[in-house]
Amino acid sequence: MIIQEQEQAITDYLIFHQLPLDILLEVKDHMLSQVADIQAEENVSFEEAFHKTQKLWESEFRMTKYSVFYAEEIPVIVKKIVRARNNRLLKKSVLLGLVSLALSFIFIYLADDADHYTDLFRIQNGLFIVVPIMIWAFNYKMLKYIRHDHKYKGKLFYTMYQQNAALTFSMIGLMAQIIVKDGRYPYLFFRENNYSEIGYVLVTLLLPYIIQVLIIFVMLNFFGHKKAVVRIEDFLNAQV
């Protein structure tokens, strides 16, 4: 049975290795279980079991680079978890983006003319600006948690999603530039057989799709970030 002081020793060890708090809580559960198993199976003290566990995890705490999201070095285990979760969220984002792309093709055949399609094009892509802004407006208390410099005791990031949140505003800016453009080219291509602007057709369909995928990705990250913050706050309150 691991007592509170021993649990705190594991927490302090993980803080020393600079894990974001959400990953720290996840890894801590695994380490607690592993230490308890070693104690039971080998009939050794907590200190010895904890030392053996540290040796087993040693390679996971080596520092490495993950320049896509982190300017500074991070532990290997953080990179593994962040990359796995980002890959999973990106797959969901791609699939949801395909739904929106399919809707673009439906609008081509529902539109009365090129101007009507341009209006539908702007409304559709405008939603990818309005909806994220509304979500942020309703969750304004989360703003402090997305700051790059917001850290627990000045040492640890709150969540691994914190590094992705800044992408939201740059993607919204790009989408704002798209919706002011003329979106008629796909309509002209598919409905009026005008093949003279094939390059514009591809750009008008694919560029919004890519930005939509990225906006979906950062919003999924936001919801993960929000869920993680709740768990972290419960953890920090229990430490008081």
N, C-alpha and C positions, 0 to 999 in steps of 0.2 A: 504494500500500500504506500503510495507516494504522498507525502505530506506537503503542506503549502510551501514550506521553506525549500524543499527539494524541487517543487514545480517552479518556484521563482528562480532557482539556480539555472534551470533549463531555459527559462525566459531570458535571463540575463546573458546567457551564452549566445542565444540567437540574436539578441540586440547587438552584442559585440560584433557579430558577423553581418550586421547592416541589412537584414532582411526587411522589406516593406512589411508593415504590420499585418496586412491580410495574409501574406505568405507566411509570416512568422507564426500566426495562429494555426495555420494549416500544418506546418512542419512540426510545431510544438506538439500537436496531438499525436503525430506519428512517433516522435521521439519519446514522449511519455509512455506510449504503449510499448515501444521497443525496450526502454529501460526496465519497465515493469516485467516484461517477458524474460529478460536476461536475469533479473533478480530471482524470479520464480524458478527458472530452469536450472540455473547454476548455483543457487543459494548463496549469493554474494551480497555485499553491502550496496547501498545506493551509489556511493562514490565510485566503486569499482564498475558497477553496471553502467553508470553514466560515462565513465572513461572509455569503456569498450564501445559504447554507442557513438561517442565522439570520433573514435578511430574509424568506425564504419561509415560515418558521414563526412570524413575529412575531405575527400575529393570533391564533394558537393559544395564546399565552401571556398574553393579556390576562386580567385577573382578572374573575371574575363570581360570581354567587351561585347556589347550588344548595341552598336551605334545607331541602329534604326530608331530606338526609343530612348536610350540612355547615353548621355555624354560621358558619364563617369563609369568606372569599372563596377561590376556587380558580381555577386556570387554565381557560380555555375547553376545552382539549383533555381535561382531566380530567373535566369535566362531560359532554362528548360520550361518552367511553369508559364512564364510570360509568352514564350513562343508557341507553346501548345494551345493556350487559351486564345491567343490572337488568331492562330490558324483556324480554330474552331469557329470563332466569331466571324472571321472573314468568309468562311464557307457559307454561313447563314446569310451574310450580307450579299454575297454573289447571287444566291438563290432568290432572295427578296428583290434584289435589283432586276433580276430577269422577269419577275412578275410585273414590275414597273415598265420594263422595256416592251413586254408583250402588250401592255396597256397602250403604249405609244403607237403600236401597229394597229390596234383596234380603233384608236382615235383617227388614224389616217382614213379608215373606211367609214367612220361615222361622220366625219366633217363634211359640211356642205361645200366648202371651197377652201382655198389655200389660206385665206385670212382667218377663217374659222379654225382651221387646224393650228395656226400660229397661236391663237388665243388658248386653245386646249393645251398646247405645248407649254405655254407660259404658266398656266394654272397648275399643271401637273408638276413642273419643276419648281414653281413657287412654293408648293407645299413642303418641299425639302428645305426651304428656308423658314417658313412660318412655323411648322411643327416643332423643329428643334428649339426655336426661340421661345415658343410657348412652354415647352417642357422645362427649359431653363428658368423661365419666369415663375412657374409654379414650384420650382425647386431652388429658389434663389439662395436658400441657406447653404446649399452645397457649393456655392461659388468659392468659398475660402479653401475648400478641399482640393480644388483643381489647380491651385497655384503651384508652379514648379518648385517654389521654395518653401511650401507648407510641409513641415516635417515634425514628427513627434520628438520633443525635446531637442529640436535642431539636428537630429541625427538620422531618423528613419522616415522614408516616405510613408504616407498613410496606406495607400494601396498601389498595386502595380498598374492600375488603370490611370493613375494620375498623370503619367507621361503622355497618354494618348489624347487627353481632353483638349489640349490646345489645337489639335487638328480640326476641331469642330468649327472654329471661327474662320479658319483659312478656307475650309471647304464651303462654308456658307458664302464667303466672299466670292469664290469662283462661280458658285451657282448663280449669284446675283448678276454676274457678268453674262452668263449664258441666257438668262431669261429676257434680257434686253435685245438679244439678237433675233434675227428673222428665222423662224423655225419652219418655214414653208417647204423647204427642199424635199423632205421625204414625201410630202403630199404630191408635189409636182412629179416626182420620180414614179411613185406607185399608182397614182390616179390619173395623171395626164401624160405618162410615158415620156417625160422630159428627161433625157439621159445626159444632158450637157453639163450638169453640176454634180456628178457622182461623188466628187471629193467632199462637197458641202453636205451631201446626203449622209455620208459615213460619219462626218464630224458631228452633225446634228443629232444623230442617233447614238453614237458610241461615247462621245465626250460627256453628255449628261448622264449616261448609264454609269460610267466610271465614277463620276462625282457622287451620284446617288449611292453607289455601293460604299464609298468612303464615308458618306454622311450616315448611312445606316450603321456602318462599322463603329463610328465614334459614338453614336447614340446607344448602341448595345453595350459599348464600353462604359458609357455613363451609367446605365442601369446596373451594371456589375459593380461599378464604383460606389454607387449609392447603397447597394445591398451590403457591400463590404464595410462601408463606413458605419452602418448600424451595428454590425457585429463588433467592430473595433471600439466604438463608443461604449458598448456593454462591457467589453474587456477592460477598458481604461477605468470605467466607473467601479469595477470590481477591485481594481488595484488601490483605490483610495482608502 
